[in-house]
Each structure stands twice: as structure tokens, then as C-alpha cells.
């Protein structure tokens, strides 16, 4: 048992929430710093328990319950808005899907146009990025090696 272990639990010992085992008692008998910390914690605990608990103001419980109900209602209202938005999006998606089934020619034409646009945009992006490709590859390599080192150190020191 060391000082850090004992000092982390001194308040619990003083409050009676936790019992000191034999190793902790032995440490407290030999360590003046930890014994003083326990004595101080017991004095503070005694002082605090000697005070009477203040009375709650009138209507305190009703006010708190109303506030909790209002907050719950507001959070449920937000969830309802998100759900309703998702339902509207789903209905629109179904309508577009059904319309697409009846207008296959239009869907094929739109898909072809979209494919051509994506091919053109992709070619332009590759042409623009080609001169800097070595820099991008080097940056990705550095990032990957940093992530591997981080993963390795986290895995090594957790055991």
C-alpha cells in the first residue's frame, strides 16, 4: 500500500463509506502524512455532520418536478421533430422510387448524365491533383505511421 492509494480513499474512510483493511491500517500507523490527512478528513466530516440540513423552500419539490417535466417534454419534442423529418424524407424517397419505376427512360437518362458529369469531374480532379500526388502520398504515409505508433504504445502500456 502506498500514500497515493490511501490518500485517494481518505474521505471514504472518514465518512465510514469504506473500511480500512489491514494493509491500510499498517500504512496509516507508519505514515504521518496519511494519518494527518485521515485525521483532518474525520474532523471535517464531524464538523459537516454536526450541521442540521437546511429545510427546502416551500414548493421546491413541485418546482423541480415541473422543470423536469418541461425538460423531458422539450427533449421529446426534439426527437419528434427529427422522427417526423425522417418520415417525410422516407415518403419522398418512396415517391421518387415509384416515379422512377414508371419512368425508366428518364431515370436512365438522368443516370447517364450524372455518370458523365462524375467522370468529367473526376478526370479534372485527377488532372489537378497529379502534380501534388507525391506530397499527398508522403502525408498519408506519415499519418499512417503516426497512427500505428500511437496504437502500438496504447496497446503496450495498457497491460
Buried (B, 14 or more C-beta within 10 A) or exposed (E): BEEEEBBEBBBEBBBEEEEBEEEBEEBBEEBEEBBEBBEEBBEEBEEEEEEEEEEEEEEEEEEEEEEEEEEEEEEEEEEEEEEEEEEEEEEEEEEEEEEBEEEEEEBEEEEEEEEEEEEEEEEEEEEEEEEEEEEEEEEEEEEEEEEEEEEEEEEEEEE
